[in-house]
Amino acid sequence: MFNQDIETIKRKLSKMNIKKRYIGGSGKPYFLGLDIHAFMLFNKPFNQCKRVEKDEVKELIDYAV
C-alpha cells in the first residue's frame, strides 16, 4: 500500500471483504490496518489467520516504520 495514491487505496478497499467499523455508529467507515495487510498477504481478514500468519502480518507492520 505504500507509494499508492488515495484513489488506488480506496478502490482496493472496496474489493476486499473486510469488516467496516464506524465511530459513533455512522459516518465514514474505518478499517483496521491488520485486516488490510492480512488480506493483501493471505486473502483473508486478520482474525481468520493462523498464529504464524498473524505473526508475519505484525512483523510486516512493525518493520514498515
PQR file of N, CA, C, O and H, with PARSE charges and radii, in Angstrom:
ATOM      1  N   MET A   1       0.814  -1.192   0.000 -0.4000 1.5000
ATOM      2  CA  MET A   1       0.000   0.000   0.000 -0.0000 2.0000
ATOM      3  C   MET A   1       0.853   1.249   0.000  0.5500 1.7000
ATOM      4  O   MET A   1       0.350   2.349  -0.230 -0.5500 1.4000
ATOM      5  N   PHE A   2       2.117   1.092   0.252 -0.4000 1.5000
ATOM      6  CA  PHE A   2       2.982   2.249   0.253 -0.0000 2.0000
ATOM      7  C   PHE A   2       3.193   2.724  -1.183  0.5500 1.7000
ATOM      8  O   PHE A   2       3.168   1.920  -2.115 -0.5500 1.4000
ATOM      9  H   PHE A   2       2.525   0.199   0.439  0.4000 1.0000
ATOM     10  N   ASN A   3       3.397   4.007  -1.358 -0.4000 1.5000
ATOM     11  CA  ASN A   3       3.622   4.616  -2.659 -0.0000 2.0000
ATOM     12  C   ASN A   3       2.417   4.479  -3.581  0.5500 1.7000
ATOM     13  O   ASN A   3       2.584   4.369  -4.795 -0.5500 1.4000
ATOM     14  H   ASN A   3       3.417   4.660  -0.600  0.4000 1.0000
ATOM     15  N   GLN A   4       1.213   4.484  -3.031 -0.4000 1.5000
ATOM     16  CA  GLN A   4      -0.004   4.440  -3.836 -0.0000 2.0000
ATOM     17  C   GLN A   4      -0.852   5.641  -3.484  0.5500 1.7000
ATOM     18  O   GLN A   4      -0.880   6.083  -2.335 -0.5500 1.4000
ATOM     19  H   GLN A   4       1.077   4.573  -2.044  0.4000 1.0000
ATOM     20  N   ASP A   5      -1.547   6.169  -4.485 -0.4000 1.5000
ATOM     21  CA  ASP A   5      -2.386   7.336  -4.199 -0.0000 2.0000
ATOM     22  C   ASP A   5      -3.686   6.902  -3.517  0.5500 1.7000
ATOM     23  O   ASP A   5      -4.011   5.716  -3.465 -0.5500 1.4000
ATOM     24  H   ASP A   5      -1.524   5.811  -5.419  0.4000 1.0000
ATOM     25  N   ILE A   6      -4.399   7.862  -3.012 -0.4000 1.5000
ATOM     26  CA  ILE A   6      -5.609   7.614  -2.221 -0.0000 2.0000
ATOM     27  C   ILE A   6      -6.678   6.888  -3.034  0.5500 1.7000
ATOM     28  O   ILE A   6      -7.348   6.001  -2.506 -0.5500 1.4000
ATOM     29  H   ILE A   6      -4.135   8.826  -3.054  0.4000 1.0000
ATOM     30  N   GLU A   7      -6.851   7.244  -4.300 -0.4000 1.5000
ATOM     31  CA  GLU A   7      -7.885   6.609  -5.117 -0.0000 2.0000
ATOM     32  C   GLU A   7      -7.598   5.126  -5.329  0.5500 1.7000
ATOM     33  O   GLU A   7      -8.524   4.314  -5.332 -0.5500 1.4000
ATOM     34  H   GLU A   7      -6.307   7.965  -4.729  0.4000 1.0000
ATOM     35  N   THR A   8      -6.337   4.764  -5.504 -0.4000 1.5000
ATOM     36  CA  THR A   8      -5.967   3.354  -5.661 -0.0000 2.0000
ATOM     37  C   THR A   8      -6.277   2.586  -4.383  0.5500 1.7000
ATOM     38  O   THR A   8      -6.802   1.474  -4.439 -0.5500 1.4000
ATOM     39  H   THR A   8      -5.585   5.423  -5.502  0.4000 1.0000
ATOM     40  N   ILE A   9      -5.961   3.161  -3.252 -0.4000 1.5000
ATOM     41  CA  ILE A   9      -6.239   2.505  -1.965 -0.0000 2.0000
ATOM     42  C   ILE A   9      -7.742   2.342  -1.762  0.5500 1.7000
ATOM     43  O   ILE A   9      -8.187   1.280  -1.326 -0.5500 1.4000
ATOM     44  H   ILE A   9      -5.534   4.064  -3.206  0.4000 1.0000
ATOM     45  N   LYS A  10      -8.535   3.369  -2.067 -0.4000 1.5000
ATOM     46  CA  LYS A  10      -9.991   3.270  -1.930 -0.0000 2.0000
ATOM     47  C   LYS A  10     -10.550   2.183  -2.841  0.5500 1.7000
ATOM     48  O   LYS A  10     -11.436   1.432  -2.435 -0.5500 1.4000
ATOM     49  H   LYS A  10      -8.174   4.231  -2.421  0.4000 1.0000
ATOM     50  N   ARG A  11     -10.048   2.094  -4.052 -0.4000 1.5000
ATOM     51  CA  ARG A  11     -10.520   1.078  -4.993 -0.0000 2.0000
ATOM     52  C   ARG A  11     -10.198  -0.327  -4.473  0.5500 1.7000
ATOM     53  O   ARG A  11     -11.033  -1.227  -4.567 -0.5500 1.4000
ATOM     54  H   ARG A  11      -9.328   2.705  -4.382  0.4000 1.0000
ATOM     55  N   LYS A  12      -9.010  -0.516  -3.933 -0.4000 1.5000
ATOM     56  CA  LYS A  12      -8.632  -1.825  -3.395 -0.0000 2.0000
ATOM     57  C   LYS A  12      -9.464  -2.182  -2.169  0.5500 1.7000
ATOM     58  O   LYS A  12      -9.865  -3.336  -2.012 -0.5500 1.4000
ATOM     59  H   LYS A  12      -8.332   0.216  -3.856  0.4000 1.0000
ATOM     60  N   LEU A  13      -9.731  -1.208  -1.296 -0.4000 1.5000
ATOM     61  CA  LEU A  13     -10.532  -1.466  -0.094 -0.0000 2.0000
ATOM     62  C   LEU A  13     -11.957  -1.884  -0.452  0.5500 1.7000
ATOM     63  O   LEU A  13     -12.550  -2.722   0.226 -0.5500 1.4000
ATOM     64  H   LEU A  13      -9.405  -0.271  -1.423  0.4000 1.0000
ATOM     65  N   SER A  14     -12.499  -1.304  -1.510 -0.4000 1.5000
ATOM     66  CA  SER A  14     -13.872  -1.643  -1.888 -0.0000 2.0000
ATOM     67  C   SER A  14     -13.975  -3.082  -2.384  0.5500 1.7000
ATOM     68  O   SER A  14     -15.048  -3.681  -2.308 -0.5500 1.4000
ATOM     69  H   SER A  14     -12.017  -0.622  -2.061  0.4000 1.0000
ATOM     70  N   LYS A  15     -12.875  -3.647  -2.891 -0.4000 1.5000
ATOM     71  CA  LYS A  15     -12.876  -5.018  -3.397 -0.0000 2.0000
ATOM     72  C   LYS A  15     -12.548  -6.045  -2.310  0.5500 1.7000
ATOM     73  O   LYS A  15     -12.817  -7.233  -2.491 -0.5500 1.4000
ATOM     74  H   LYS A  15     -12.003  -3.160  -2.953  0.4000 1.0000
ATOM     75  N   MET A  16     -11.975  -5.613  -1.191 -0.4000 1.5000
ATOM     76  CA  MET A  16     -11.617  -6.522  -0.110 -0.0000 2.0000
ATOM     77  C   MET A  16     -12.832  -6.798   0.769  0.5500 1.7000
ATOM     78  O   MET A  16     -13.649  -5.908   1.008 -0.5500 1.4000
ATOM     79  H   MET A  16     -11.756  -4.648  -1.044  0.4000 1.0000
ATOM     80  N   ASN A  17     -12.945  -8.016   1.239 -0.4000 1.5000
ATOM     81  CA  ASN A  17     -14.043  -8.400   2.121 -0.0000 2.0000
ATOM     82  C   ASN A  17     -13.608  -8.184   3.571  0.5500 1.7000
ATOM     83  O   ASN A  17     -13.377  -9.139   4.313 -0.5500 1.4000
ATOM     84  H   ASN A  17     -12.282  -8.738   1.045  0.4000 1.0000
ATOM     85  N   ILE A  18     -13.502  -6.919   3.957 -0.4000 1.5000
ATOM     86  CA  ILE A  18     -13.039  -6.553   5.294 -0.0000 2.0000
ATOM     87  C   ILE A  18     -14.174  -5.859   6.037  0.5500 1.7000
ATOM     88  O   ILE A  18     -14.918  -5.066   5.459 -0.5500 1.4000
ATOM     89  H   ILE A  18     -13.689  -6.143   3.355  0.4000 1.0000
ATOM     90  N   LYS A  19     -14.297  -6.168   7.325 -0.4000 1.5000
ATOM     91  CA  LYS A  19     -15.341  -5.558   8.147 -0.0000 2.0000
ATOM     92  C   LYS A  19     -15.111  -4.062   8.271  0.5500 1.7000
ATOM     93  O   LYS A  19     -14.023  -3.615   8.634 -0.5500 1.4000
ATOM     94  H   LYS A  19     -13.693  -6.812   7.795  0.4000 1.0000
ATOM     95  N   LYS A  20     -16.145  -3.296   7.965 -0.4000 1.5000
ATOM     96  CA  LYS A  20     -16.086  -1.845   8.123 -0.0000 2.0000
ATOM     97  C   LYS A  20     -16.469  -1.509   9.555  0.5500 1.7000
ATOM     98  O   LYS A  20     -17.394  -2.102  10.112 -0.5500 1.4000
ATOM     99  H   LYS A  20     -17.028  -3.658   7.670  0.4000 1.0000
ATOM    100  N   ARG A  21     -15.769  -0.573  10.141 -0.4000 1.5000
ATOM    101  CA  ARG A  21     -16.054  -0.131  11.503 -0.0000 2.0000
ATOM    102  C   ARG A  21     -16.420   1.344  11.443  0.5500 1.7000
ATOM    103  O   ARG A  21     -15.822   2.118  10.695 -0.5500 1.4000
ATOM    104  H   ARG A  21     -15.018  -0.092   9.689  0.4000 1.0000
ATOM    105  N   TYR A  22     -17.403   1.718  12.236 -0.4000 1.5000
ATOM    106  CA  TYR A  22     -17.863   3.096  12.265 -0.0000 2.0000
ATOM    107  C   TYR A  22     -17.706   3.646  13.675  0.5500 1.7000
ATOM    108  O   TYR A  22     -18.027   2.969  14.652 -0.5500 1.4000
ATOM    109  H   TYR A  22     -17.889   1.090  12.844  0.4000 1.0000
ATOM    110  N   ILE A  23     -17.221   4.849  13.777 -0.4000 1.5000
ATOM    111  CA  ILE A  23     -17.101   5.505  15.067 -0.0000 2.0000
ATOM    112  C   ILE A  23     -18.399   6.257  15.322  0.5500 1.7000
ATOM    113  O   ILE A  23     -18.798   7.108  14.527 -0.5500 1.4000
ATOM    114  H   ILE A  23     -16.959   5.399  12.983  0.4000 1.0000
ATOM    115  N   GLY A  24     -19.047   5.946  16.416 -0.4000 1.5000
ATOM    116  CA  GLY A  24     -20.309   6.585  16.750 -0.0000 2.0000
ATOM    117  C   GLY A  24     -21.490   6.002  15.993  0.5500 1.7000
ATOM    118  O   GLY A  24     -22.584   6.564  16.050 -0.5500 1.4000
ATOM    119  H   GLY A  24     -18.724   5.254  17.062  0.4000 1.0000
ATOM    120  N   GLY A  25     -21.308   4.910  15.296 -0.4000 1.5000
ATOM    121  CA  GLY A  25     -22.416   4.252  14.612 -0.0000 2.0000
ATOM    122  C   GLY A  25     -22.699   4.757  13.215  0.5500 1.7000
ATOM    123  O   GLY A  25     -23.468   4.133  12.486 -0.5500 1.4000
ATOM    124  H   GLY A  25     -20.419   4.454  15.249  0.4000 1.0000
ATOM    125  N   SER A  26     -22.104   5.863  12.821 -0.4000 1.5000
ATOM    126  CA  SER A  26     -22.335   6.385  11.471 -0.0000 2.0000
ATOM    127  C   SER A  26     -21.099   7.136  11.006  0.5500 1.7000
ATOM    128  O   SER A  26     -20.077   7.160  11.691 -0.5500 1.4000
ATOM    129  H   SER A  26     -21.479   6.371  13.414  0.4000 1.0000
ATOM    130  N   GLY A  27     -21.203   7.735   9.858 -0.4000 1.5000
ATOM    131  CA  GLY A  27     -20.067   8.467   9.312 -0.0000 2.0000
ATOM    132  C   GLY A  27     -19.271   7.617   8.343  0.5500 1.7000
ATOM    133  O   GLY A  27     -19.766   6.614   7.829 -0.5500 1.4000
ATOM    134  H   GLY A  27     -22.034   7.715   9.302  0.4000 1.0000
ATOM    135  N   LYS A  28     -18.044   8.021   8.098 -0.4000 1.5000
ATOM    136  CA  LYS A  28     -17.231   7.276   7.144 -0.0000 2.0000
ATOM    137  C   LYS A  28     -16.667   6.011   7.800  0.5500 1.7000
ATOM    138  O   LYS A  28     -16.387   6.002   8.999 -0.5500 1.4000
ATOM    139  H   LYS A  28     -17.642   8.836   8.515  0.4000 1.0000
ATOM    140  N   PRO A  29     -16.503   4.951   7.017 -0.5600 1.5000
ATOM    141  CA  PRO A  29     -16.005   3.694   7.581  0.2800 2.0000
ATOM    142  C   PRO A  29     -14.501   3.730   7.846  0.5500 1.7000
ATOM    143  O   PRO A  29     -13.750   4.431   7.168 -0.5500 1.4000
ATOM    144  N   TYR A  30     -14.090   2.969   8.834 -0.4000 1.5000
ATOM    145  CA  TYR A  30     -12.679   2.811   9.167 -0.0000 2.0000
ATOM    146  C   TYR A  30     -12.330   1.327   9.054  0.5500 1.7000
ATOM    147  O   TYR A  30     -13.179   0.463   9.274 -0.5500 1.4000
ATOM    148  H   TYR A  30     -14.701   2.400   9.384  0.4000 1.0000
ATOM    149  N   PHE A  31     -11.088   1.043   8.715 -0.4000 1.5000
ATOM    150  CA  PHE A  31     -10.617  -0.322   8.575 -0.0000 2.0000
ATOM    151  C   PHE A  31      -9.389  -0.504   9.449  0.5500 1.7000
ATOM    152  O   PHE A  31      -8.588   0.420   9.598 -0.5500 1.4000
ATOM    153  H   PHE A  31     -10.398   1.745   8.537  0.4000 1.0000
ATOM    154  N   LEU A  32      -9.234  -1.686  10.027 -0.4000 1.5000
ATOM    155  CA  LEU A  32      -8.044  -1.975  10.818 -0.0000 2.0000
ATOM    156  C   LEU A  32      -6.875  -2.259   9.877  0.5500 1.7000
ATOM    157  O   LEU A  32      -7.023  -2.977   8.889 -0.5500 1.4000
ATOM    158  H   LEU A  32      -9.884  -2.436   9.905  0.4000 1.0000
ATOM    159  N   GLY A  33      -5.727  -1.695  10.191 -0.4000 1.5000
ATOM    160  CA  GLY A  33      -4.541  -1.913   9.376 -0.0000 2.0000
ATOM    161  C   GLY A  33      -4.152  -3.378   9.319  0.5500 1.7000
ATOM    162  O   GLY A  33      -3.673  -3.854   8.290 -0.5500 1.4000
ATOM    163  H   GLY A  33      -5.607  -1.112  10.994  0.4000 1.0000
ATOM    164  N   LEU A  34      -4.354  -4.100  10.418 -0.4000 1.5000
ATOM    165  CA  LEU A  34      -4.045  -5.528  10.438 -0.0000 2.0000
ATOM    166  C   LEU A  34      -4.907  -6.292   9.434  0.5500 1.7000
ATOM    167  O   LEU A  34      -4.424  -7.201   8.759 -0.5500 1.4000
ATOM    168  H   LEU A  34      -4.743  -3.714  11.255  0.4000 1.0000
ATOM    169  N   ASP A  35      -6.186  -5.921   9.337 -0.4000 1.5000
ATOM    170  CA  ASP A  35      -7.073  -6.579   8.379 -0.0000 2.0000
ATOM    171  C   ASP A  35      -6.631  -6.317   6.946  0.5500 1.7000
ATOM    172  O   ASP A  35      -6.630  -7.224   6.113 -0.5500 1.4000
ATOM    173  H   ASP A  35      -6.579  -5.182   9.885  0.4000 1.0000
ATOM    174  N   ILE A  36      -6.258  -5.083   6.664 -0.4000 1.5000
ATOM    175  CA  ILE A  36      -5.856  -4.719   5.302 -0.0000 2.0000
ATOM    176  C   ILE A  36      -4.611  -5.486   4.894  0.5500 1.7000
ATOM    177  O   ILE A  36      -4.574  -6.072   3.812 -0.5500 1.4000
ATOM    178  H   ILE A  36      -6.259  -4.346   7.340  0.4000 1.0000
ATOM    179  N   HIS A  37      -3.599  -5.491   5.734 -0.4000 1.5000
ATOM    180  CA  HIS A  37      -2.356  -6.172   5.398 -0.0000 2.0000
ATOM    181  C   HIS A  37      -2.538  -7.694   5.335  0.5500 1.7000
ATOM    182  O   HIS A  37      -1.949  -8.355   4.479 -0.5500 1.4000
ATOM    183  H   HIS A  37      -3.628  -5.014   6.613  0.4000 1.0000
ATOM    184  N   ALA A  38      -3.348  -8.246   6.236 -0.4000 1.5000
ATOM    185  CA  ALA A  38      -3.609  -9.691   6.200 -0.0000 2.0000
ATOM    186  C   ALA A  38      -4.329 -10.073   4.918  0.5500 1.7000
ATOM    187  O   ALA A  38      -4.049 -11.120   4.333 -0.5500 1.4000
ATOM    188  H   ALA A  38      -3.826  -7.709   6.931  0.4000 1.0000
ATOM    189  N   PHE A  39      -5.253  -9.232   4.482 -0.4000 1.5000
ATOM    190  CA  PHE A  39      -5.977  -9.529   3.258 -0.0000 2.0000
ATOM    191  C   PHE A  39      -5.050  -9.453   2.054  0.5500 1.7000
ATOM    192  O   PHE A  39      -5.170 -10.251   1.124 -0.5500 1.4000
ATOM    193  H   PHE A  39      -5.480  -8.382   4.958  0.4000 1.0000
ATOM    194  N   MET A  40      -4.126  -8.496   2.066 -0.4000 1.5000
ATOM    195  CA  MET A  40      -3.184  -8.374   0.954 -0.0000 2.0000
ATOM    196  C   MET A  40      -2.226  -9.558   0.905  0.5500 1.7000
ATOM    197  O   MET A  40      -1.845  -9.993  -0.182 -0.5500 1.4000
ATOM    198  H   MET A  40      -4.028  -7.848   2.820  0.4000 1.0000
ATOM    199  N   LEU A  41      -1.832 -10.083   2.052 -0.4000 1.5000
ATOM    200  CA  LEU A  41      -0.891 -11.200   2.093 -0.0000 2.0000
ATOM    201  C   LEU A  41      -1.564 -12.565   1.925  0.5500 1.7000
ATOM    202  O   LEU A  41      -1.083 -13.412   1.173 -0.5500 1.4000
ATOM    203  H   LEU A  41      -2.142  -9.730   2.935  0.4000 1.0000
ATOM    204  N   PHE A  42      -2.680 -12.772   2.631 -0.4000 1.5000
ATOM    205  CA  PHE A  42      -3.270 -14.102   2.704 -0.0000 2.0000
ATOM    206  C   PHE A  42      -4.698 -14.185   2.181  0.5500 1.7000
ATOM    207  O   PHE A  42      -5.309 -15.253   2.221 -0.5500 1.4000
ATOM    208  H   PHE A  42      -3.071 -12.084   3.242  0.4000 1.0000
ATOM    209  N   ASN A  43      -5.230 -13.085   1.697 -0.4000 1.5000
ATOM    210  CA  ASN A  43      -6.573 -13.028   1.120 -0.0000 2.0000
ATOM    211  C   ASN A  43      -7.662 -13.399   2.140  0.5500 1.7000
ATOM    212  O   ASN A  43      -8.667 -14.019   1.790 -0.5500 1.4000
ATOM    213  H   ASN A  43      -4.734 -12.218   1.665  0.4000 1.0000
ATOM    214  N   LYS A  44      -7.448 -13.012   3.394 -0.4000 1.5000
ATOM    215  CA  LYS A  44      -8.441 -13.216   4.443 -0.0000 2.0000
ATOM    216  C   LYS A  44      -8.193 -12.196   5.546  0.5500 1.7000
ATOM    217  O   LYS A  44      -7.071 -11.714   5.703 -0.5500 1.4000
ATOM    218  H   LYS A  44      -6.632 -12.508   3.678  0.4000 1.0000
ATOM    219  N   PRO A  45      -9.242 -11.861   6.320 -0.5600 1.5000
ATOM    220  CA  PRO A  45      -9.081 -10.902   7.415  0.2800 2.0000
ATOM    221  C   PRO A  45      -8.148 -11.434   8.502  0.5500 1.7000
ATOM    222  O   PRO A  45      -7.889 -12.634   8.588 -0.5500 1.4000
ATOM    223  N   PHE A  46      -7.656 -10.523   9.319 -0.4000 1.5000
ATOM    224  CA  PHE A  46      -6.675 -10.859  10.350 -0.0000 2.0000
ATOM    225  C   PHE A  46      -7.195 -11.897  11.330  0.5500 1.7000
ATOM    226  O   PHE A  46      -6.455 -12.805  11.709 -0.5500 1.4000
ATOM    227  H   PHE A  46      -7.866  -9.547   9.249  0.4000 1.0000
ATOM    228  N   ASN A  47      -8.455 -11.784  11.750 -0.4000 1.5000
ATOM    229  CA  ASN A  47      -8.980 -12.710  12.764 -0.0000 2.0000
ATOM    230  C   ASN A  47      -9.159 -14.129  12.237  0.5500 1.7000
ATOM    231  O   ASN A  47      -9.358 -15.048  13.031 -0.5500 1.4000
ATOM    232  H   ASN A  47      -9.056 -11.047  11.441  0.4000 1.0000
ATOM    233  N   GLN A  48      -9.094 -14.337  10.922 -0.4000 1.5000
ATOM    234  CA  GLN A  48      -9.199 -15.673  10.345 -0.0000 2.0000
ATOM    235  C   GLN A  48      -7.829 -16.289  10.048  0.5500 1.7000
ATOM    236  O   GLN A  48      -7.742 -17.436   9.610 -0.5500 1.4000
ATOM    237  H   GLN A  48      -8.932 -13.590  10.277  0.4000 1.0000
ATOM    238  N   CYS A  49      -6.780 -15.535  10.285 -0.4000 1.5000
ATOM    239  CA  CYS A  49      -5.423 -16.025  10.030 -0.0000 2.0000
ATOM    240  C   CYS A  49      -4.974 -16.966  11.140  0.5500 1.7000
ATOM    241  O   CYS A  49      -5.439 -16.887  12.277 -0.5500 1.4000
ATOM    242  H   CYS A  49      -6.851 -14.604  10.642  0.4000 1.0000
ATOM    243  N   LYS A  50      -4.056 -17.858  10.779 -0.4000 1.5000
ATOM    244  CA  LYS A  50      -3.436 -18.730  11.770 -0.0000 2.0000
ATOM    245  C   LYS A  50      -2.396 -17.934  12.545  0.5500 1.7000
ATOM    246  O   LYS A  50      -2.020 -16.834  12.140 -0.5500 1.4000
ATOM    247  H   LYS A  50      -3.677 -17.923   9.855  0.4000 1.0000
ATOM    248  N   ARG A  51      -1.942 -18.479  13.637 -0.4000 1.5000
ATOM    249  CA  ARG A  51      -0.994 -17.769  14.511 -0.0000 2.0000
ATOM    250  C   ARG A  51       0.280 -17.349  13.766  0.5500 1.7000
ATOM    251  O   ARG A  51       0.761 -16.230  13.943 -0.5500 1.4000
ATOM    252  H   ARG A  51      -2.248 -19.372  13.966  0.4000 1.0000
ATOM    253  N   VAL A  52       0.816 -18.231  12.948 -0.4000 1.5000
ATOM    254  CA  VAL A  52       2.040 -17.919  12.193 -0.0000 2.0000
ATOM    255  C   VAL A  52       1.787 -16.770  11.219  0.5500 1.7000
ATOM    256  O   VAL A  52       2.626 -15.884  11.059 -0.5500 1.4000
ATOM    257  H   VAL A  52       0.425 -19.140  12.804  0.4000 1.0000
ATOM    258  N   GLU A  53       0.624 -16.795  10.572 -0.4000 1.5000
ATOM    259  CA  GLU A  53       0.265 -15.731   9.631 -0.0000 2.0000
ATOM    260  C   GLU A  53       0.086 -14.403  10.363  0.5500 1.7000
ATOM    261  O   GLU A  53       0.505 -13.356   9.868 -0.5500 1.4000
ATOM    262  H   GLU A  53      -0.057 -17.515  10.703  0.4000 1.0000
ATOM    263  N   LYS A  54      -0.537 -14.447  11.543 -0.4000 1.5000
ATOM    264  CA  LYS A  54      -0.714 -13.229  12.332 -0.0000 2.0000
ATOM    265  C   LYS A  54       0.636 -12.630  12.724  0.5500 1.7000
ATOM    266  O   LYS A  54       0.827 -11.415  12.670 -0.5500 1.4000
ATOM    267  H   LYS A  54      -0.877 -15.297  11.945  0.4000 1.0000
ATOM    268  N   ASP A  55       1.563 -13.494  13.119 -0.4000 1.5000
ATOM    269  CA  ASP A  55       2.907 -13.018  13.473 -0.0000 2.0000
ATOM    270  C   ASP A  55       3.585 -12.364  12.276  0.5500 1.7000
ATOM    271  O   ASP A  55       4.263 -11.346  12.423 -0.5500 1.4000
ATOM    272  H   ASP A  55       1.408 -14.481  13.163  0.4000 1.0000
ATOM    273  N   GLU A  56       3.407 -12.941  11.098 -0.4000 1.5000
ATOM    274  CA  GLU A  56       4.016 -12.382   9.889 -0.0000 2.0000
ATOM    275  C   GLU A  56       3.445 -11.002   9.567  0.5500 1.7000
ATOM    276  O   GLU A  56       4.183 -10.091   9.193 -0.5500 1.4000
ATOM    277  H   GLU A  56       2.857 -13.768  10.979  0.4000 1.0000
ATOM    278  N   VAL A  57       2.136 -10.853   9.713 -0.4000 1.5000
ATOM    279  CA  VAL A  57       1.495  -9.551   9.462 -0.0000 2.0000
ATOM    280  C   VAL A  57       2.001  -8.518  10.463  0.5500 1.7000
ATOM    281  O   VAL A  57       2.320  -7.391  10.086 -0.5500 1.4000
ATOM    282  H   VAL A  57       1.536 -11.593  10.017  0.4000 1.0000
ATOM    283  N   LYS A  58       2.075  -8.899  11.734 -0.4000 1.5000
ATOM    284  CA  LYS A  58       2.552  -7.973  12.768 -0.0000 2.0000
ATOM    285  C   LYS A  58       4.002  -7.553  12.517  0.5500 1.7000
ATOM    286  O   LYS A  58       4.354  -6.388  12.702 -0.5500 1.4000
ATOM    287  H   LYS A  58       1.816  -9.815  12.040  0.4000 1.0000
ATOM    288  N   GLU A  59       4.840  -8.503  12.096 -0.4000 1.5000
ATOM    289  CA  GLU A  59       6.229  -8.173  11.778 -0.0000 2.0000
ATOM    290  C   GLU A  59       6.309  -7.219  10.596  0.5500 1.7000
ATOM    291  O   GLU A  59       7.116  -6.290  10.597 -0.5500 1.4000
ATOM    292  H   GLU A  59       4.554  -9.449  11.946  0.4000 1.0000
ATOM    293  N   LEU A  60       5.482  -7.444   9.601 -0.4000 1.5000
ATOM    294  CA  LEU A  60       5.462  -6.566   8.435 -0.0000 2.0000
ATOM    295  C   LEU A  60       5.161  -5.132   8.843  0.5500 1.7000
ATOM    296  O   LEU A  60       5.820  -4.195   8.392 -0.5500 1.4000
ATOM    297  H   LEU A  60       4.826  -8.199   9.600  0.4000 1.0000
ATOM    298  N   ILE A  61       4.167  -4.971   9.692 -0.4000 1.5000
ATOM    299  CA  ILE A  61       3.772  -3.630  10.127 -0.0000 2.0000
ATOM    300  C   ILE A  61       4.849  -3.005  11.026  0.5500 1.7000
ATOM    301  O   ILE A  61       5.131  -1.812  10.917 -0.5500 1.4000
ATOM    302  H   ILE A  61       3.631  -5.731  10.058  0.4000 1.0000
ATOM    303  N   ASP A  62       5.444  -3.802  11.906 -0.4000 1.5000
ATOM    304  CA  ASP A  62       6.482  -3.297  12.801 -0.0000 2.0000
ATOM    305  C   ASP A  62       7.696  -2.796  12.038  0.5500 1.7000
ATOM    306  O   ASP A  62       8.259  -1.758  12.385 -0.5500 1.4000
ATOM    307  H   ASP A  62       5.215  -4.771  11.995  0.4000 1.0000
ATOM    308  N   TYR A  63       8.110  -3.521  10.999 -0.4000 1.5000
ATOM    309  CA  TYR A  63       9.312  -3.160  10.270 -0.0000 2.0000
ATOM    310  C   TYR A  63       9.063  -2.153   9.149  0.5500 1.7000
ATOM    311  O   TYR A  63      10.008  -1.698   8.504 -0.5500 1.4000
ATOM    312  H   TYR A  63       7.653  -4.365  10.717  0.4000 1.0000
ATOM    313  N   ALA A  64       7.791  -1.802   8.913 -0.4000 1.5000
ATOM    314  CA  ALA A  64       7.464  -0.832   7.861 -0.0000 2.0000
ATOM    315  C   ALA A  64       7.816   0.596   8.303  0.5500 1.7000
ATOM    316  O   ALA A  64       8.001   1.479   7.465 -0.5500 1.4000
ATOM    317  H   ALA A  64       7.024  -2.172   9.437  0.4000 1.0000
ATOM    318  N   VAL A  65       7.904   0.811   9.581 -0.4000 1.5000
ATOM    319  CA  VAL A  65       8.156   2.168  10.093 -0.0000 2.0000
ATOM    320  C   VAL A  65       9.609   2.496  10.087  0.5500 1.7000
ATOM    321  O   VAL A  65       9.996   3.595  10.485 -0.5500 1.4000
ATOM    322  H   VAL A  65       7.754   0.093  10.261  0.4000 1.0000
TER
END
